[in-house]
Amino acid sequence: MSEPPIFYKNPAVAVILSFFFMGLGQLYNGQVGWGVVCMILYFISIMLMFAFIGFLTTPLLWIAGMFDAHQQANLINRKLAEEAGKRSEGTAPSVRATADSKKCPQCAEEVKVEAVVCRFCGHRFQSPASAPVERSQPAVPPASAPRPVEPKDPARFFQRPPTPPSGPAT
C-alpha cells in the first residue's frame, strides 16, 4: 500500500503572494484564520493612512506579513519532513538499510548489488565477468572528434586598440 504524497509549501510562493496582498501567503500555507486576521489588519492600516499613521503601519505590516509567510512555510515543511521520517521508520527497510547494496562510484548513492545501471545518475556498472578488463582512452583522438578550443589570452581584452596616425595622409 503506497502512502499519499506529501505536498510541501514553497516559501517563495508564500512571500510572492504576501507581496501582492498581505494574508495571501498565510492562506497558501493553510493558515486560514491567521490569513483573514492579517487581511483585516492590513485593511485597517490602509484606512489609517487618512490619519497619516497608516504610512508607518502599512509598510511595517506588509514586510512582517511577507516574513511571517516565509517563516511559516519553512516551519510547515520541517514538520512535514519529520512526520515523513517517522512514518518511514515503521515501513520496509530502505536500500541503505540492507546489506545487499553498493555505492555508485559516480554519484555516491546506495543502489542494490544486482543493479546494472544507477537509478540516480545512470552510471552503468561493470558486470563481474568483465570487471578486470579496463578500457583505456585512445592516445590519439579520431579525426572526426572535435578539437578542444584553445583559451585566448585574457590580457588582450584589456588592451586599447591601436589608434590611427593623425595628420594628413601622404
PAKE-846537 format. One record per residue: x, y, z of N, C-alpha, C, O in turn; residue in one letter. Coordinates in pm, 1 decimal, decimal comma. Layout:
REM residues N
{atom {X; Y; Z}; {X; Y; Z}; {X; Y; Z}; {X; Y; Z}; 'A'}
...
END
This chain:
REM residues 170
{atom {84,7; -116,8; 0,0}; {0,0; 0,0; 0,0}; {89,6; 123,5; 0,0}; {178,0; 135,8; 84,8}; 'M'}
{atom {67,9; 213,7; -92,9}; {150,5; 333,3; -101,2}; {88,8; 445,3; -17,9}; {-32,9; 453,7; -1,4}; 'S'}
{atom {174,5; 528,9; 32,7}; {129,3; 640,3; 115,5}; {94,9; 759,2; 26,5}; {148,6; 771,1; -83,6}; 'E'}
{atom {6,9; 846,7; 71,9}; {-26,3; 964,1; -10,1}; {94,8; 1056,3; -21,3}; {177,3; 1061,1; 69,9}; 'P'}
{atom {106,2; 1128,7; -131,0}; {221,2; 1218,8; -146,9}; {215,6; 1333,7; -47,0}; {108,5; 1376,6; -4,2}; 'P'}
{atom {333,4; 1381,8; -11,6}; {345,2; 1494,4; 80,6}; {364,0; 1620,5; -2,8}; {453,9; 1627,2; -86,7}; 'I'}
{atom {279,5; 1720,0; 20,4}; {289,2; 1844,9; -54,1}; {353,4; 1950,3; 34,9}; {291,9; 2000,2; 129,1}; 'F'}
{atom {477,6; 1983,0; 3,3}; {549,4; 2084,8; 78,0}; {506,6; 2223,3; 29,6}; {461,6; 2239,9; -83,7}; 'Y'}
{atom {521,5; 2321,2; 117,0}; {489,4; 2459,9; 83,0}; {615,2; 2528,3; 32,0}; {722,4; 2513,7; 90,7}; 'K'}
{atom {602,8; 2601,4; -74,9}; {715,1; 2674,9; -130,9}; {721,5; 2812,0; -63,2}; {630,7; 2893,2; -81,3}; 'N'}
{atom {828,1; 2840,0; 15,3}; {836,9; 2969,6; 83,7}; {837,1; 3088,0; -12,4}; {784,9; 3194,2; 21,3}; 'P'}
{atom {894,5; 3071,7; -130,6}; {898,5; 3182,6; -227,0}; {757,6; 3216,6; -275,4}; {724,8; 3334,1; -292,4}; 'A'}
{atom {675,2; 3116,5; -297,3}; {537,6; 3142,0; -341,0}; {461,3; 3214,1; -230,0}; {383,0; 3305,3; -257,0}; 'V'}
{atom {484,2; 3173,0; -104,8}; {417,1; 3238,1; 8,4}; {456,7; 3385,0; 16,8}; {371,7; 3470,3; 42,1}; 'A'}
{atom {584,2; 3415,8; -4,2}; {631,2; 3554,4; 1,4}; {571,9; 3634,9; -114,6}; {528,0; 3748,3; -95,2}; 'V'}
{atom {570,4; 3577,5; -233,7}; {517,7; 3649,6; -350,5}; {368,8; 3679,7; -332,5}; {323,0; 3789,3; -365,0}; 'I'}
{atom {294,6; 3583,7; -281,2}; {152,1; 3608,1; -257,4}; {132,5; 3717,6; -152,8}; {45,1; 3803,0; -167,4}; 'L'}
{atom {214,4; 3714,9; -47,1}; {204,3; 3819,8; 55,0}; {252,6; 3954,3; 2,4}; {211,3; 4059,0; 52,2}; 'S'}
{atom {338,9; 3952,1; -96,7}; {384,1; 4076,2; -157,9}; {267,0; 4147,8; -225,1}; {252,6; 4269,6; -214,0}; 'F'}
{atom {183,8; 4070,6; -294,8}; {72,0; 4131,9; -366,1}; {-40,1; 4174,6; -272,6}; {-101,3; 4279,3; -293,9}; 'F'}
{atom {-68,3; 4095,6; -169,2}; {-169,0; 4135,5; -70,0}; {-141,5; 4058,4; 57,3}; {-134,7; 3935,5; 56,8}; 'F'}
{atom {-125,8; 4131,2; 165,6}; {-92,7; 4068,4; 293,7}; {-203,3; 3971,5; 335,1}; {-321,5; 4005,7; 334,0}; 'M'}
{atom {-163,0; 3851,6; 371,0}; {-256,0; 3748,9; 414,4}; {-269,7; 3636,9; 313,4}; {-307,8; 3525,7; 350,0}; 'G'}
{atom {-239,1; 3663,7; 185,5}; {-249,5; 3557,9; 84,2}; {-144,9; 3448,3; 105,7}; {-172,1; 3330,9; 80,8}; 'L'}
{atom {-26,6; 3485,9; 151,4}; {77,2; 3386,3; 180,8}; {35,5; 3295,7; 295,4}; {63,6; 3175,9; 293,2}; 'G'}
{atom {-31,5; 3352,0; 395,5}; {-78,9; 3272,1; 508,2}; {-190,1; 3177,6; 461,2}; {-196,2; 3062,7; 505,1}; 'Q'}
{atom {-277,5; 3225,2; 372,7}; {-381,5; 3137,9; 317,9}; {-318,9; 3023,2; 237,8}; {-365,6; 2909,5; 245,6}; 'L'}
{atom {-213,7; 3052,6; 161,2}; {-142,6; 2949,7; 85,9}; {-83,6; 2844,6; 179,6}; {-82,4; 2725,8; 147,5}; 'Y'}
{atom {-34,7; 2889,0; 295,6}; {23,6; 2796,3; 392,9}; {-81,9; 2715,0; 466,6}; {-47,6; 2625,1; 543,4}; 'N'}
{atom {-209,4; 2744,8; 444,7}; {-314,6; 2671,2; 511,3}; {-357,8; 2733,0; 642,7}; {-435,9; 2672,5; 716,1}; 'G'}
{atom {-309,1; 2852,2; 674,3}; {-343,4; 2922,2; 797,5}; {-456,0; 3020,3; 766,4}; {-434,0; 3141,1; 757,4}; 'Q'}
{atom {-576,6; 2966,6; 750,3}; {-689,1; 3047,8; 704,8}; {-723,9; 3155,4; 807,4}; {-743,8; 3271,2; 770,7}; 'V'}
{atom {-731,4; 3119,2; 934,2}; {-767,6; 3216,3; 1038,1}; {-668,0; 3330,0; 1047,6}; {-706,7; 3446,8; 1051,9}; 'G'}
{atom {-540,8; 3296,7; 1050,7}; {-437,1; 3399,3; 1060,4}; {-431,8; 3482,2; 932,4}; {-403,9; 3602,0; 937,5}; 'W'}
{atom {-458,2; 3419,4; 817,5}; {-459,6; 3493,5; 691,8}; {-571,1; 3597,2; 687,9}; {-550,9; 3709,0; 640,5}; 'G'}
{atom {-689,0; 3560,2; 738,0}; {-800,8; 3655,2; 741,5}; {-770,6; 3768,9; 839,2}; {-800,8; 3884,9; 811,2}; 'V'}
{atom {-710,8; 3735,4; 954,2}; {-673,3; 3839,5; 1050,9}; {-572,0; 3935,0; 988,8}; {-582,9; 4056,3; 1006,8}; 'V'}
{atom {-474,7; 3883,0; 916,8}; {-375,0; 3968,2; 851,1}; {-439,5; 4059,6; 747,2}; {-403,0; 4176,5; 735,5}; 'C'}
{atom {-535,1; 4005,9; 672,3}; {-604,0; 4088,4; 573,1}; {-683,3; 4200,7; 638,9}; {-685,2; 4313,3; 589,1}; 'M'}
{atom {-748,7; 4170,2; 750,5}; {-825,0; 4272,8; 822,1}; {-731,9; 4379,6; 877,4}; {-760,6; 4498,8; 866,7}; 'I'}
{atom {-618,8; 4336,9; 937,4}; {-522,4; 4434,0; 990,0}; {-465,2; 4520,8; 878,2}; {-445,1; 4640,9; 896,7}; 'L'}
{atom {-439,5; 4461,9; 765,3}; {-386,0; 4536,8; 651,9}; {-489,0; 4638,5; 601,2}; {-453,3; 4751,4; 567,6}; 'Y'}
{atom {-615,8; 4598,8; 595,8}; {-721,3; 4690,2; 552,6}; {-734,4; 4806,8; 650,8}; {-749,1; 4921,7; 609,3}; 'F'}
{atom {-729,0; 4776,9; 782,3}; {-736,3; 4882,9; 884,7}; {-617,1; 4977,4; 870,4}; {-631,0; 5099,1; 882,8}; 'I'}
{atom {-499,8; 4919,6; 844,1}; {-379,3; 5000,8; 829,3}; {-389,7; 5092,6; 707,9}; {-344,9; 5207,2; 712,4}; 'S'}
{atom {-448,0; 5043,3; 601,1}; {-466,9; 5127,3; 482,2}; {-564,6; 5241,0; 513,7}; {-546,0; 5354,0; 468,6}; 'I'}
{atom {-668,5; 5209,9; 591,3}; {-764,7; 5314,0; 629,1}; {-699,1; 5418,7; 720,1}; {-738,4; 5535,4; 719,7}; 'M'}
{atom {-598,1; 5375,6; 798,5}; {-528,4; 5468,7; 886,6}; {-436,8; 5564,8; 810,3}; {-379,7; 5656,6; 869,0}; 'L'}
{atom {-423,5; 5543,4; 681,4}; {-342,5; 5636,8; 601,7}; {-406,8; 5775,0; 598,7}; {-338,0; 5875,3; 579,4}; 'M'}
{atom {-538,1; 5780,6; 617,7}; {-604,9; 5910,5; 622,6}; {-565,5; 5986,7; 748,2}; {-575,0; 6109,4; 751,2}; 'F'}
{atom {-521,1; 5915,3; 852,8}; {-475,1; 5979,5; 975,3}; {-322,0; 5988,3; 976,7}; {-262,7; 6022,7; 1078,9}; 'A'}
{atom {-260,1; 5958,0; 866,2}; {-114,5; 5963,8; 846,8}; {-37,1; 5860,5; 927,5}; {81,9; 5843,2; 901,2}; 'F'}
{atom {-95,7; 5791,5; 1023,0}; {-24,6; 5685,2; 1096,0}; {-12,9; 5560,6; 1008,0}; {76,2; 5477,9; 1027,4}; 'I'}
{atom {-103,7; 5548,2; 911,2}; {-101,8; 5434,5; 820,2}; {19,7; 5431,2; 730,4}; {58,7; 5325,0; 681,8}; 'G'}
{atom {80,1; 5547,3; 707,8}; {201,5; 5550,0; 626,2}; {316,8; 5479,6; 695,6}; {413,1; 5439,4; 630,2}; 'F'}
{atom {308,5; 5464,2; 825,9}; {409,2; 5390,0; 902,2}; {366,3; 5245,3; 921,3}; {447,3; 5154,0; 904,8}; 'L'}
{atom {239,7; 5223,3; 956,0}; {194,8; 5087,3; 988,2}; {179,0; 4998,9; 864,7}; {206,1; 4879,0; 871,6}; 'T'}
{atom {136,4; 5054,8; 753,5}; {112,3; 4972,6; 634,3}; {239,5; 4906,3; 582,4}; {237,8; 4785,3; 559,9}; 'T'}
{atom {350,9; 4979,4; 562,0}; {472,6; 4910,4; 516,5}; {526,0; 4810,9; 619,3}; {577,4; 4705,3; 582,4}; 'P'}
{atom {514,0; 4843,7; 747,9}; {562,4; 4750,2; 850,8}; {481,0; 4621,3; 850,3}; {537,8; 4512,3; 857,5}; 'L'}
{atom {348,5; 4632,8; 842,0}; {264,7; 4513,5; 835,9}; {290,9; 4433,6; 708,1}; {292,1; 4310,6; 710,1}; 'L'}
{atom {311,4; 4503,7; 598,9}; {337,0; 4437,9; 470,1}; {464,4; 4353,9; 476,8}; {465,5; 4237,7; 436,1}; 'W'}
{atom {572,2; 4414,3; 528,8}; {700,1; 4342,1; 540,6}; {688,0; 4228,3; 642,2}; {739,2; 4118,7; 619,2}; 'I'}
{atom {620,7; 4254,1; 753,4}; {602,8; 4149,4; 855,0}; {520,0; 4033,5; 799,2}; {545,8; 3917,6; 831,8}; 'A'}
{atom {421,5; 4063,9; 716,0}; {339,9; 3958,2; 656,1}; {420,5; 3870,3; 562,1}; {403,3; 3748,4; 561,7}; 'G'}
{atom {508,1; 3930,1; 482,7}; {593,0; 3850,8; 392,7}; {690,1; 3764,7; 473,1}; {710,9; 3647,6; 441,5}; 'M'}
{atom {749,5; 3823,4; 577,4}; {843,0; 3748,8; 661,5}; {772,1; 3632,5; 729,9}; {824,3; 3521,0; 733,3}; 'F'}
{atom {653,0; 3658,2; 784,5}; {577,9; 3553,5; 852,8}; {539,1; 3440,9; 757,7}; {547,1; 3323,7; 794,5}; 'D'}
{atom {497,3; 3474,7; 636,5}; {459,5; 3371,8; 538,8}; {578,6; 3282,6; 506,1}; {564,5; 3160,8; 495,4}; 'A'}
{atom {696,2; 3343,5; 490,3}; {817,2; 3266,4; 461,0}; {853,4; 3174,8; 578,0}; {880,8; 3056,4; 558,2}; 'H'}
{atom {853,6; 3229,0; 698,9}; {890,3; 3150,3; 816,1}; {791,1; 3036,8; 840,1}; {831,7; 2925,5; 873,6}; 'Q'}
{atom {663,9; 3063,2; 823,8}; {563,5; 2960,3; 847,5}; {571,2; 2849,7; 741,9}; {549,9; 2732,7; 773,8}; 'Q'}
{atom {601,0; 2885,0; 618,1}; {617,1; 2782,4; 514,3}; {734,8; 2691,7; 547,0}; {725,3; 2570,0; 531,0}; 'A'}
{atom {845,7; 2749,3; 592,5}; {960,8; 2668,0; 632,2}; {927,1; 2580,1; 751,3}; {967,6; 2463,9; 754,9}; 'N'}
{atom {853,9; 2632,6; 848,8}; {815,7; 2555,5; 966,4}; {723,4; 2439,3; 928,0}; {739,6; 2328,0; 977,9}; 'L'}
{atom {627,8; 2464,9; 840,4}; {538,3; 2359,2; 793,8}; {617,6; 2250,9; 721,5}; {591,6; 2132,2; 741,3}; 'I'}
{atom {713,6; 2289,5; 638,4}; {795,6; 2192,6; 566,0}; {878,0; 2107,5; 661,1}; {891,3; 1987,0; 639,8}; 'N'}
{atom {934,4; 2168,7; 767,5}; {1010,4; 2091,9; 866,2}; {922,2; 1988,8; 935,3}; {962,5; 1873,9; 953,9}; 'R'}
{atom {801,3; 2030,4; 973,3}; {709,4; 1937,7; 1040,4}; {669,6; 1823,0; 947,3}; {663,2; 1707,6; 989,7}; 'K'}
{atom {643,0; 1855,1; 820,3}; {607,7; 1750,0; 724,8}; {722,9; 1652,1; 704,1}; {700,6; 1531,7; 692,1}; 'L'}
{atom {845,2; 1702,8; 700,0}; {961,7; 1616,1; 682,2}; {981,6; 1525,8; 803,6}; {1015,2; 1408,3; 788,6}; 'A'}
{atom {961,1; 1580,0; 924,0}; {973,4; 1497,5; 1044,7}; {867,3; 1388,8; 1046,9}; {897,0; 1274,3; 1080,9}; 'E'}
{atom {743,8; 1422,9; 1011,1}; {637,2; 1323,7; 1007,4}; {665,7; 1215,8; 904,0}; {639,9; 1098,0; 928,4}; 'E'}
{atom {718,2; 1255,0; 789,6}; {751,3; 1157,5; 685,8}; {862,5; 1065,6; 733,1}; {861,3; 946,4; 702,4}; 'A'}
{atom {958,5; 1119,2; 807,4}; {1066,6; 1037,4; 861,2}; {1015,5; 938,2; 964,1}; {1060,9; 823,9; 968,1}; 'G'}
{atom {921,3; 981,0; 1047,5}; {864,7; 890,9; 1148,6}; {781,7; 781,3; 1082,9}; {784,0; 666,6; 1127,5}; 'K'}
{atom {708,4; 815,8; 976,9}; {627,3; 716,0; 908,6}; {713,3; 612,9; 838,7}; {677,7; 495,2; 835,6}; 'R'}
{atom {827,7; 655,2; 781,7}; {910,4; 561,5; 706,9}; {990,1; 469,4; 798,2}; {1039,9; 366,9; 751,6}; 'S'}
{atom {1004,3; 502,6; 929,1}; {1077,3; 414,7; 1019,9}; {1004,2; 283,5; 1041,2}; {1068,8; 180,4; 1059,9}; 'E'}
{atom {873,0; 283,7; 1038,8}; {796,2; 162,9; 1061,8}; {769,4; 83,6; 935,3}; {708,9; -23,2; 943,8}; 'G'}
{atom {810,9; 129,9; 819,5}; {785,0; 60,8; 694,0}; {902,2; -28,5; 657,2}; {994,8; -47,0; 736,1}; 'T'}
{atom {897,6; -82,5; 538,9}; {1003,5; -171,8; 491,7}; {1137,1; -99,1; 488,3}; {1141,1; 22,1; 466,9}; 'A'}
{atom {1247,5; -172,4; 509,2}; {1378,3; -106,7; 510,3}; {1412,8; -48,4; 374,6}; {1377,1; -103,6; 270,6}; 'P'}
{atom {1481,6; 62,1; 377,2}; {1521,5; 126,7; 252,6}; {1644,4; 58,0; 196,1}; {1698,0; -35,0; 256,2}; 'S'}
{atom {1688,3; 104,4; 80,5}; {1805,1; 44,0; 16,0}; {1928,3; 60,9; 102,6}; {2013,7; -27,7; 104,8}; 'V'}
{atom {1940,5; 172,2; 174,4}; {2057,9; 196,8; 257,6}; {2065,0; 102,3; 376,5}; {2173,9; 73,1; 425,8}; 'R'}
{atom {1950,3; 54,3; 423,1}; {1948,9; -29,1; 542,8}; {1981,1; -174,2; 511,5}; {2008,2; -250,4; 604,3}; 'A'}
{atom {1979,5; -216,0; 386,4}; {2004,2; -355,8; 354,1}; {2152,6; -380,6; 332,8}; {2229,3; -289,7; 301,0}; 'T'}
{atom {2190,9; -506,8; 351,3}; {2331,5; -543,9; 334,6}; {2365,1; -570,5; 188,7}; {2482,5; -572,6; 151,8}; 'A'}
{atom {2263,6; -590,8; 105,3}; {2289,5; -619,3; -35,8}; {2284,8; -492,3; -120,0}; {2209,6; -483,8; -217,2}; 'D'}
{atom {2365,7; -393,6; -82,0}; {2372,3; -269,2; -157,6}; {2517,4; -231,8; -182,8}; {2608,6; -277,3; -113,7}; 'S'}
{atom {2536,0; -148,2; -283,0}; {2669,2; -99,2; -316,4}; {2659,3; 48,6; -346,1}; {2550,9; 100,0; -373,7}; 'K'}
{atom {2772,2; 117,2; -340,5}; {2775,1; 261,2; -362,9}; {2814,3; 288,1; -507,4}; {2909,8; 230,3; -559,4}; 'K'}
{atom {2739,1; 376,7; -570,9}; {2769,2; 415,7; -708,4}; {2897,3; 499,3; -709,0}; {2907,2; 594,6; -631,6}; 'C'}
{atom {2995,1; 467,2; -793,2}; {3119,1; 545,3; -795,1}; {3103,1; 685,8; -852,2}; {3188,8; 771,3; -829,7}; 'P'}
{atom {2995,2; 711,1; -925,3}; {2978,2; 841,9; -987,4}; {2902,0; 939,0; -897,8}; {2942,3; 1054,5; -884,0}; 'Q'}
{atom {2791,3; 893,4; -836,2}; {2710,0; 985,4; -757,2}; {2708,8; 952,1; -607,8}; {2650,1; 1026,9; -529,6}; 'C'}
{atom {2770,9; 844,1; -567,0}; {2785,9; 802,6; -427,4}; {2653,1; 766,5; -360,8}; {2643,3; 769,2; -238,1}; 'A'}
{atom {2551,5; 732,9; -439,4}; {2423,6; 687,9; -384,1}; {2427,8; 536,0; -368,2}; {2497,9; 466,7; -442,0}; 'E'}
{atom {2351,9; 485,4; -271,0}; {2344,1; 341,6; -248,4}; {2242,6; 280,8; -343,7}; {2129,6; 328,6; -354,2}; 'E'}
{atom {2283,6; 174,2; -413,5}; {2194,9; 101,1; -503,3}; {2208,5; -47,6; -473,0}; {2303,0; -88,8; -405,8}; 'V'}
{atom {2115,6; -127,7; -521,7}; {2120,9; -271,7; -498,2}; {2238,5; -333,4; -571,5}; {2281,4; -283,6; -675,6}; 'K'}
{atom {2290,5; -443,2; -515,8}; {2406,7; -509,1; -573,8}; {2375,8; -558,8; -714,4}; {2463,4; -556,9; -800,9}; 'V'}
{atom {2253,1; -602,9; -738,7}; {2215,7; -656,5; -868,9}; {2198,6; -548,6; -975,1}; {2180,1; -580,7; -1092,5}; 'E'}
{atom {2204,4; -422,8; -936,7}; {2178,9; -314,2; -1031,3}; {2284,9; -311,0; -1140,4}; {2404,2; -326,0; -1114,2}; 'A'}
{atom {2238,6; -291,2; -1262,8}; {2328,6; -278,2; -1377,3}; {2352,1; -131,0; -1407,1}; {2459,8; -92,2; -1452,2}; 'V'}
{atom {2248,5; -47,9; -1381,2}; {2254,1; 96,1; -1405,3}; {2208,9; 167,0; -1277,7}; {2110,8; 125,8; -1215,8}; 'V'}
{atom {2279,2; 272,6; -1237,9}; {2241,4; 350,5; -1119,8}; {2111,2; 424,4; -1149,4}; {2099,7; 492,7; -1251,2}; 'C'}
{atom {2014,0; 410,6; -1060,7}; {1884,5; 474,6; -1083,8}; {1887,9; 624,0; -1058,8}; {1793,3; 694,0; -1094,9}; 'R'}
{atom {1994,6; 675,3; -998,0}; {2004,4; 817,9; -969,6}; {2075,3; 894,6; -1080,6}; {2029,8; 1001,4; -1121,6}; 'F'}
{atom {2187,3; 839,8; -1129,2}; {2266,2; 914,7; -1226,9}; {2281,0; 844,5; -1361,8}; {2329,2; 905,3; -1457,3}; 'C'}
{atom {2240,3; 717,2; -1371,3}; {2250,7; 645,6; -1497,5}; {2385,6; 581,4; -1521,7}; {2411,6; 533,8; -1632,2}; 'G'}
{atom {2473,5; 578,7; -1420,5}; {2605,3; 516,0; -1435,3}; {2587,6; 367,0; -1461,7}; {2510,5; 300,6; -1392,5}; 'H'}
{atom {2658,2; 314,1; -1560,9}; {2649,1; 172,2; -1594,4}; {2759,7; 98,4; -1519,1}; {2878,0; 128,7; -1534,8}; 'R'}
{atom {2719,0; 0,7; -1436,8}; {2814,8; -78,1; -1360,0}; {2872,7; -188,2; -1446,6}; {2807,6; -235,9; -1539,6}; 'F'}
{atom {2996,3; -228,7; -1415,5}; {3058,3; -339,1; -1487,7}; {3005,5; -469,2; -1430,4}; {2983,3; -481,0; -1309,9}; 'Q'}
{atom {2985,7; -567,0; -1518,0}; {2944,3; -698,4; -1469,7}; {3066,4; -767,7; -1410,6}; {3178,5; -735,7; -1450,3}; 'S'}
{atom {3049,3; -861,2; -1317,5}; {3165,6; -926,3; -1253,5}; {3258,2; -994,6; -1353,1}; {3378,8; -1000,1; -1329,2}; 'P'}
{atom {3206,2; -1047,0; -1464,0}; {3291,6; -1115,2; -1561,0}; {3382,7; -1017,3; -1633,9}; {3494,9; -1052,7; -1670,1}; 'A'}
{atom {3336,8; -896,6; -1655,5}; {3417,5; -800,5; -1731,0}; {3485,3; -698,6; -1640,1}; {3538,3; -599,0; -1689,2}; 'S'}
{atom {3485,0; -720,8; -1510,0}; {3543,2; -624,6; -1417,3}; {3692,5; -604,1; -1436,5}; {3736,6; -489,2; -1435,0}; 'A'}
{atom {3774,2; -709,2; -1454,7}; {3917,7; -682,9; -1467,6}; {3955,4; -612,7; -1597,6}; {4061,3; -550,4; -1605,0}; 'P'}
{atom {3871,8; -621,6; -1699,0}; {3904,9; -560,0; -1827,2}; {3874,3; -411,3; -1818,0}; {3760,5; -371,8; -1792,7}; 'V'}
{atom {3976,4; -329,3; -1838,5}; {3957,4; -184,8; -1837,6}; {3983,4; -130,3; -1976,1}; {4079,9; -168,4; -2042,5}; 'E'}
{atom {3898,2; -42,6; -2018,0}; {3916,9; 19,9; -2148,5}; {3991,6; 150,2; -2128,7}; {3954,2; 233,3; -2046,0}; 'R'}
{atom {4095,1; 166,2; -2204,1}; {4172,2; 289,6; -2193,6}; {4133,6; 382,7; -2307,4}; {4085,1; 338,7; -2411,6}; 'S'}
{atom {4155,4; 509,4; -2286,4}; {4126,5; 608,1; -2389,1}; {4233,8; 599,1; -2497,7}; {4350,8; 578,3; -2465,6}; 'Q'}
{atom {4197,9; 613,8; -2622,9}; {4300,0; 611,6; -2727,9}; {4396,3; 728,3; -2712,0}; {4357,6; 837,4; -2670,2}; 'P'}
{atom {4522,9; 703,2; -2746,1}; {4624,9; 806,3; -2730,2}; {4599,5; 923,4; -2824,3}; {4622,0; 1038,6; -2787,2}; 'A'}
{atom {4552,8; 895,1; -2945,6}; {4525,8; 999,4; -3043,1}; {4375,2; 1000,3; -3069,3}; {4318,6; 897,0; -3104,8}; 'V'}
{atom {4310,8; 1113,3; -3052,8}; {4167,4; 1114,9; -3078,6}; {4140,0; 1095,6; -3227,2}; {4221,4; 1134,9; -3310,8}; 'P'}
{atom {4027,5; 1036,0; -3260,4}; {3996,2; 1017,0; -3402,6}; {3980,9; 1151,6; -3473,7}; {3957,2; 1254,8; -3411,0}; 'P'}
{atom {3995,0; 1147,3; -3605,0}; {3990,6; 1271,1; -3684,1}; {3854,2; 1337,8; -3676,3}; {3844,9; 1459,8; -3689,9}; 'A'}
{atom {3747,7; 1260,1; -3654,7}; {3614,4; 1318,6; -3650,0}; {3583,0; 1382,6; -3514,9}; {3481,6; 1451,1; -3500,8}; 'S'}
{atom {3669,3; 1360,6; -3415,7}; {3644,1; 1417,5; -3282,3}; {3665,7; 1568,6; -3286,6}; {3758,0; 1615,9; -3352,9}; 'A'}
{atom {3582,6; 1643,9; -3217,5}; {3601,1; 1789,6; -3218,3}; {3729,1; 1827,7; -3144,9}; {3765,4; 1766,7; -3044,3}; 'P'}
{atom {3794,8; 1926,7; -3195,6}; {3919,4; 1972,5; -3134,4}; {3887,4; 2064,7; -3017,4}; {3791,8; 2142,0; -3023,4}; 'R'}
{atom {3966,3; 2056,9; -2911,8}; {3940,3; 2147,2; -2799,8}; {3972,3; 2291,6; -2838,5}; {4065,5; 2317,8; -2914,5}; 'P'}
{atom {3895,7; 2381,4; -2786,5}; {3915,9; 2523,1; -2814,4}; {4026,1; 2573,3; -2722,8}; {4020,4; 2554,8; -2601,2}; 'V'}
{atom {4124,7; 2636,1; -2780,9}; {4234,5; 2686,5; -2700,0}; {4193,7; 2818,2; -2636,9}; {4131,3; 2902,1; -2701,9}; 'E'}
{atom {4229,0; 2836,7; -2510,1}; {4190,0; 2962,2; -2444,7}; {4264,8; 3080,0; -2505,5}; {4381,9; 3070,7; -2542,3}; 'P'}
{atom {4194,0; 3188,9; -2514,3}; {4255,1; 3309,4; -2569,3}; {4320,1; 3387,2; -2456,5}; {4285,7; 3371,2; -2339,4}; 'K'}
{atom {4413,6; 3470,7; -2493,9}; {4485,6; 3549,0; -2394,8}; {4391,6; 3653,0; -2334,2}; {4345,8; 3742,3; -2405,4}; 'D'}
{atom {4361,3; 3643,5; -2202,9}; {4267,8; 3739,2; -2143,6}; {4324,1; 3881,0; -2137,7}; {4247,9; 3977,1; -2127,5}; 'P'}
{atom {4456,8; 3895,2; -2144,0}; {4516,5; 4028,4; -2134,6}; {4482,8; 4113,0; -2257,4}; {4481,2; 4235,9; -2249,9}; 'A'}
{atom {4456,2; 4047,9; -2369,4}; {4429,7; 4125,3; -2490,9}; {4296,0; 4198,1; -2484,0}; {4275,5; 4294,6; -2557,7}; 'R'}
{atom {4205,2; 4154,9; -2398,1}; {4076,8; 4221,7; -2385,4}; {4089,2; 4354,0; -2310,4}; {4001,2; 4439,5; -2320,3}; 'F'}
{atom {4197,3; 4370,9; -2236,0}; {4216,3; 4491,9; -2159,1}; {4306,9; 4592,3; -2228,9}; {4331,2; 4700,8; -2176,0}; 'F'}
{atom {4356,7; 4558,0; -2346,0}; {4443,0; 4649,2; -2420,2}; {4357,4; 4738,8; -2508,8}; {4253,1; 4697,5; -2559,4}; 'Q'}
{atom {4403,4; 4861,0; -2526,3}; {4332,8; 4953,6; -2613,9}; {4369,0; 4922,5; -2758,2}; {4481,8; 4882,8; -2787,4}; 'R'}
{atom {4274,4; 4940,1; -2847,2}; {4306,4; 4916,6; -2988,7}; {4402,6; 5024,3; -3037,4}; {4402,6; 5135,7; -2985,0}; 'P'}
{atom {4483,1; 4992,5; -3135,6}; {4577,7; 5092,7; -3186,3}; {4502,0; 5209,1; -3249,6}; {4401,3; 5190,9; -3317,9}; 'P'}
{atom {4553,2; 5327,3; -3224,9}; {4489,3; 5447,2; -3281,0}; {4551,5; 5477,7; -3417,4}; {4671,3; 5457,9; -3437,6}; 'T'}
{atom {4470,4; 5525,2; -3509,1}; {4525,6; 5556,1; -3641,7}; {4616,5; 5679,7; -3631,6}; {4593,9; 5766,7; -3547,5}; 'P'}
{atom {4715,7; 5686,8; -3714,7}; {4803,9; 5805,8; -3710,1}; {4726,3; 5931,0; -3747,7}; {4639,8; 5929,5; -3835,3}; 'P'}
{atom {4759,5; 6037,7; -3679,9}; {4690,4; 6162,9; -3707,7}; {4770,2; 6244,3; -3810,1}; {4890,7; 6226,1; -3827,3}; 'S'}
{atom {4702,2; 6329,9; -3873,6}; {4768,6; 6413,0; -3974,2}; {4726,5; 6376,3; -4114,4}; {4653,4; 6279,4; -4135,1}; 'G'}
{atom {4772,2; 6452,9; -4209,6}; {4730,9; 6426,9; -4348,2}; {4799,9; 6300,2; -4400,3}; {4915,0; 6271,1; -4367,6}; 'P'}
{atom {4727,1; 6228,9; -4479,7}; {4782,4; 6108,8; -4540,9}; {4866,1; 6148,6; -4661,6}; {4824,6; 6234,5; -4739,4}; 'A'}
{atom {4980,0; 6089,5; -4678,3}; {5067,7; 6125,2; -4789,8}; {5064,5; 6020,5; -4896,4}; {5132,5; 6033,9; -4998,2}; 'T'}
END
